[in-house]
Amino acid sequence: MKKVCDFIAKWMGLMVLLVAVVSLFWPSSFLWIDTWAINPMLGLIMFGMGLTLSPHDFKIVLSRPRDILIGCLAQFTVMPLLAWGLTYAFSLPKELALGVILVGCCPGGTASNVITYLAKGDLALSVGMTATSTLLAPILTPLLVWLMAGTMVDVDTIGMLKSIVYVVIAPIVIGLLCQRFLPKLTKSIVPYLPAFSSIVIAMVVGIVVSHNADRLLVGGMLVILVVMAHNLLGLAIGFLLGRFIRLPNPKCVAVSIEVGMQNSGLASSLAVLHFAAYPLATIPGAVFSVWHNISGALAAKFYQRLTDRNSKEESMTN
């Protein structure tokens, strides 16, 4: 069973891509699942994140405030500004622009921790950044969406804050409590969580894509291009920012991946809950969910080789 779960987690990007293609061309495969199911699914992923966090992770935040602050500032400035700039550069319709901005204003995704580990980046920094940006999201995400998209649509900032608390913060807290009071059960479950999260993420993508298949087929290429640019620019700027302030290579890798990989499932969920009048707003989140898992896997390979090469050069000089 463990080998099967490891296989699923390893090939998460391919699985998400396959589900997206199937749900796009055969929508009936996921249409039977209503969009209301997205929130409970995301809650399950966040609950799993709570099970994997430990007091040590929060000590990291307190012991390395400078690194965490740099990462979170980059998270909540680079991606929102990139989203805003790309929507204007490509003259996106209002609904799609809203969706891209929602993605840009969300916190880092849990997949970033897995990718950072595979890329030989600073995993502790990545986990600390994810936890911190997630805890800041109830305030910063609604505020940023209002600043970026408030002139285009009415933004219910209080409603978004409540949604993020229900979908993200509450499940994480429950997970932490389970870890505290049911340690044996938690320890037996944790090894299977990456595979479980991968399956749930794929299902969320399938639901969103299937319910918007017709619209996605009409304007899909432009959305895909913008989403790819958003993600790749986030990865590149995050890494260059780390280099600019002279962080060690593993930290640069962690900042790059944390900035470039968003909680796009949350973006789709917020679009469904608060912008039902703009159904296309769910599309960028679904596309980002597919693409950032693919680009993340490729980035992990690239950074892994870069780290190995730097290590060899250092050993030769010493």
C-alpha distance (Angstrom), angle and dihedral (degrees) to the residues before:
residue distance angle dihedral
M1 . . .
K2 3.82 . .
K3 3.81 91.1 .
V4 3.81 90.8 51.7
C5 3.81 90.5 50.6
D6 3.80 91.9 48.3
F7 3.81 89.4 50.8
I8 3.82 91.6 51.1
A9 3.81 92.6 48.7
K10 3.81 92.1 46.9
W11 3.80 93.8 52.6
M12 3.81 96.6 38.5
G13 3.83 93.3 124.6
L14 3.79 92.9 53.4
M15 3.80 91.8 46.0
V16 3.81 92.4 50.9
L17 3.81 90.6 48.2
L18 3.81 91.4 49.9
V19 3.81 92.1 49.4
A20 3.82 90.5 48.3
V21 3.82 92.0 52.3
V22 3.81 93.3 46.3
S23 3.81 93.4 47.6
L24 3.81 91.1 46.1
F25 3.80 97.0 52.9
W26 3.82 97.6 27.5
P27 3.83 103.4 32.9
S28 3.79 92.8 170.0
S29 3.81 88.4 73.0
F30 3.83 89.6 74.7
L31 3.80 104.7 14.1
W32 3.81 89.9 93.2
I33 3.82 87.8 70.6
D34 3.80 110.6 76.5
T35 3.80 121.5 -136.1
W36 3.83 91.2 -115.0
A37 3.82 86.5 75.2
I38 3.82 91.6 68.0
N39 3.81 94.0 79.0
P40 3.82 96.7 52.3
M41 3.82 89.0 46.2
L42 3.80 92.1 52.9
G43 3.79 88.3 45.8
L44 3.80 89.3 56.6
I45 3.81 90.9 52.6
M46 3.80 90.9 49.6
F47 3.81 90.0 46.9
G48 3.81 87.5 54.9
M49 3.79 89.6 50.6
G50 3.81 88.7 53.3
L51 3.81 89.7 53.0
T52 3.82 91.0 54.5
L53 3.81 97.3 46.0
S54 3.79 118.7 91.6
P55 3.80 136.9 -172.8
H56 3.82 86.1 -99.6
D57 3.82 89.7 64.5
F58 3.79 91.0 56.3
K59 3.81 90.5 46.3
I60 3.81 86.1 58.0
V61 3.80 89.3 58.9
L62 3.82 90.8 52.0
S63 3.80 95.7 41.8
R64 3.82 96.1 46.3
P65 3.81 104.3 34.9
R66 3.82 94.2 148.5
D67 3.81 94.6 56.6
I68 3.81 92.9 43.0
L69 3.81 91.6 47.3
I70 3.81 91.9 50.9
G71 3.80 91.3 49.1
C72 3.81 95.2 47.4
L73 3.80 93.2 45.5
A74 3.80 88.5 52.8
Q75 3.82 90.8 45.9
F76 3.80 94.7 53.8
T77 3.82 97.6 38.3
V78 3.81 109.3 34.0
M79 3.81 98.8 47.7
P80 3.84 98.0 41.0
L81 3.83 91.6 47.4
L82 3.81 91.7 45.8
A83 3.81 89.7 50.0
W84 3.79 91.8 50.1
G85 3.80 92.5 46.4
L86 3.80 95.0 47.5
T87 3.81 93.6 49.8
Y88 3.81 89.1 56.4
A89 3.81 95.6 40.1
F90 3.81 91.5 53.8
S91 3.85 94.9 34.9
L92 3.80 91.1 -128.6
P93 3.81 118.6 -166.4
K94 3.80 113.6 -101.6
E95 3.82 95.5 -102.7
L96 3.80 95.0 50.9
A97 3.81 91.9 42.1
L98 3.80 89.1 54.8
G99 3.81 90.7 51.9
V100 3.82 93.0 50.4
I101 3.82 90.7 48.3
L102 3.82 90.7 49.5
V103 3.80 89.8 54.6
G104 3.79 91.7 47.8
C105 3.80 93.6 51.0
C106 3.83 96.6 50.0
P107 3.82 123.8 97.9
G108 3.79 124.4 -103.8
G109 3.79 118.0 -69.0
T110 3.80 125.3 -115.8
A111 3.82 90.0 -121.1
S112 3.82 87.5 70.4
N113 3.82 90.0 72.5
V114 3.80 92.1 55.7
I115 3.81 92.1 46.2
T116 3.83 91.8 47.8
Y117 3.80 89.6 52.4
L118 3.81 91.5 50.5
A119 3.82 90.8 46.2
K120 3.83 91.4 53.7
G121 3.78 90.2 -118.1
D122 3.81 128.0 145.8
L123 3.81 99.2 -69.6
A124 3.81 95.0 -176.2
L125 3.81 90.2 55.4
S126 3.80 91.0 47.5
V127 3.81 93.0 51.6
G128 3.79 91.2 46.0
M129 3.81 91.8 50.1
T130 3.81 92.9 47.8
A131 3.80 92.2 49.3
T132 3.80 93.1 46.5
S133 3.81 96.6 45.3
T134 3.81 89.8 47.0
L135 3.81 91.5 52.4
L136 3.82 90.6 47.7
A137 3.83 93.1 47.0
P138 3.85 98.1 86.2
I139 3.81 88.3 64.2
L140 3.80 105.2 28.1
T141 3.83 101.3 40.3
P142 3.85 96.7 56.4
L143 3.81 90.7 40.9
L144 3.81 93.6 50.7
V145 3.82 93.0 45.0
W146 3.80 88.7 51.7
L147 3.82 91.8 49.5
M148 3.83 94.3 45.7
A149 3.81 101.5 36.8
G150 3.80 104.8 18.3
T151 3.79 91.6 102.3
M152 3.83 91.1 54.5
V153 3.80 102.4 43.8
D154 3.81 140.2 2.1
V155 3.80 108.4 -88.7
D156 3.82 118.7 -155.2
T157 3.80 97.5 -152.4
I158 3.83 95.1 175.1
G159 3.81 91.2 49.3
M160 3.81 90.8 49.9
L161 3.79 91.0 48.7
K162 3.82 90.5 53.5
S163 3.83 91.7 46.8
I164 3.81 92.2 52.9
V165 3.81 90.9 48.1
Y166 3.83 91.0 51.1
V167 3.81 96.9 41.4
V168 3.82 101.3 35.3
I169 3.80 116.0 14.5
A170 3.84 100.8 38.8
P171 3.85 95.2 50.4
I172 3.82 90.8 47.7
V173 3.81 90.8 51.5
I174 3.83 90.6 48.6
G175 3.81 88.9 50.1
L176 3.80 91.0 51.2
L177 3.81 90.4 49.7
C178 3.81 91.3 50.2
Q179 3.79 89.4 50.3
R180 3.80 89.9 50.8
F181 3.81 98.6 46.4
L182 3.84 102.0 25.8
P183 3.82 102.8 38.7
K184 3.82 97.2 153.3
L185 3.81 93.8 50.8
T186 3.81 90.9 44.9
K187 3.80 92.3 50.6
S188 3.80 91.2 52.5
I189 3.82 92.5 50.1
V190 3.83 101.5 43.5
P191 3.87 97.9 76.7
Y192 3.81 89.7 60.3
L193 3.81 97.0 46.8
P194 3.84 98.6 89.6
A195 3.81 90.5 56.7
F196 3.80 92.2 43.6
S197 3.82 91.6 49.8
S198 3.81 90.5 47.8
I199 3.81 91.6 54.0
V200 3.81 92.9 46.6
I201 3.83 92.0 48.2
A202 3.81 89.3 50.8
M203 3.82 90.4 50.6
V204 3.82 91.9 49.9
V205 3.81 89.3 52.1
G206 3.80 90.3 48.0
I207 3.82 92.6 51.6
V208 3.81 94.8 48.2
V209 3.81 94.8 44.2
S210 3.82 95.4 45.2
H211 3.81 92.8 50.6
N212 3.81 90.6 50.7
A213 3.81 101.1 32.7
D214 3.83 96.4 121.8
R215 3.80 93.3 50.5
L216 3.80 92.5 43.8
L217 3.82 92.3 52.9
V218 3.82 90.2 52.7
G219 3.82 99.7 48.8
G220 3.77 101.1 12.2
M221 3.81 102.2 116.4
L222 3.80 94.6 57.1
V223 3.82 91.5 48.4
I224 3.80 91.8 47.7
L225 3.82 91.0 50.6
V226 3.83 92.9 50.0
V227 3.82 93.1 45.0
M228 3.82 92.1 49.1
A229 3.81 91.0 49.0
H230 3.82 90.9 47.5
N231 3.78 93.4 52.4
L232 3.81 98.0 41.0
L233 3.79 93.5 46.5
G234 3.83 89.2 49.1
L235 3.81 91.1 52.6
A236 3.82 92.5 47.1
I237 3.82 97.0 44.5
G238 3.81 91.5 46.0
F239 3.82 90.8 54.5
L240 3.81 94.3 43.6
L241 3.81 90.4 48.6
G242 3.80 89.5 55.0
R243 3.80 90.5 49.2
F244 3.80 91.7 46.9
I245 3.81 92.7 57.0
R246 3.83 89.4 41.8
L247 3.77 100.1 -114.4
P248 3.83 116.7 167.0
N249 3.80 114.7 -95.0
P250 3.86 96.2 -102.8
K251 3.82 89.7 54.6
C252 3.82 91.4 47.3
V253 3.80 88.3 53.9
A254 3.81 92.3 49.5
V255 3.82 92.8 49.0
S256 3.80 91.4 46.6
I257 3.80 94.7 52.1
E258 3.80 94.4 39.9
V259 3.82 91.9 52.1
G260 3.80 95.9 43.0
M261 3.82 98.9 45.3
Q262 3.81 113.7 68.6
N263 3.80 134.3 -171.8
S264 3.80 88.4 -106.1
G265 3.80 92.8 166.0
L266 3.79 87.9 64.0
A267 3.81 89.1 50.9
S268 3.81 91.2 54.9
S269 3.79 90.5 46.0
L270 3.81 92.6 51.9
A271 3.81 89.5 47.8
V272 3.81 91.2 53.6
L273 3.81 93.7 45.4
H274 3.79 102.4 41.1
F275 3.79 107.4 20.0
A276 3.80 103.4 42.4
A277 3.82 88.8 140.4
Y278 3.82 87.4 65.4
P279 3.84 104.8 51.7
L280 3.82 94.2 172.6
A281 3.81 88.9 64.6
T282 3.82 88.4 80.8
I283 3.81 93.0 60.2
P284 3.85 101.7 75.6
G285 3.81 90.8 52.7
A286 3.80 91.5 52.0
V287 3.81 92.8 47.2
F288 3.82 91.1 46.3
S289 3.83 90.0 51.6
V290 3.79 89.7 57.1
W291 3.78 98.8 39.6
H292 3.82 101.5 43.3
N293 3.80 91.1 55.3
I294 3.81 89.3 54.5
S295 3.81 94.9 43.7
G296 3.80 89.9 43.0
A297 3.79 91.6 56.7
L298 3.82 90.4 48.4
A299 3.82 91.7 46.2
A300 3.82 90.1 50.9
K301 3.82 90.3 55.7
F302 3.82 91.8 46.8
Y303 3.80 95.0 47.4
Q304 3.79 91.5 43.5
R305 3.80 90.6 57.4
L306 3.82 91.2 43.8
T307 3.81 91.0 52.5
D308 3.81 92.3 46.9
R309 3.81 90.7 49.2
N310 3.82 92.4 49.0
S311 3.81 90.1 48.6
K312 3.81 91.0 52.5
E313 3.80 91.9 48.3
E314 3.81 91.2 49.9
S315 3.80 92.5 48.9
M316 3.82 90.5 49.8
T317 3.80 93.0 50.5
N318 3.81 90.6 48.1
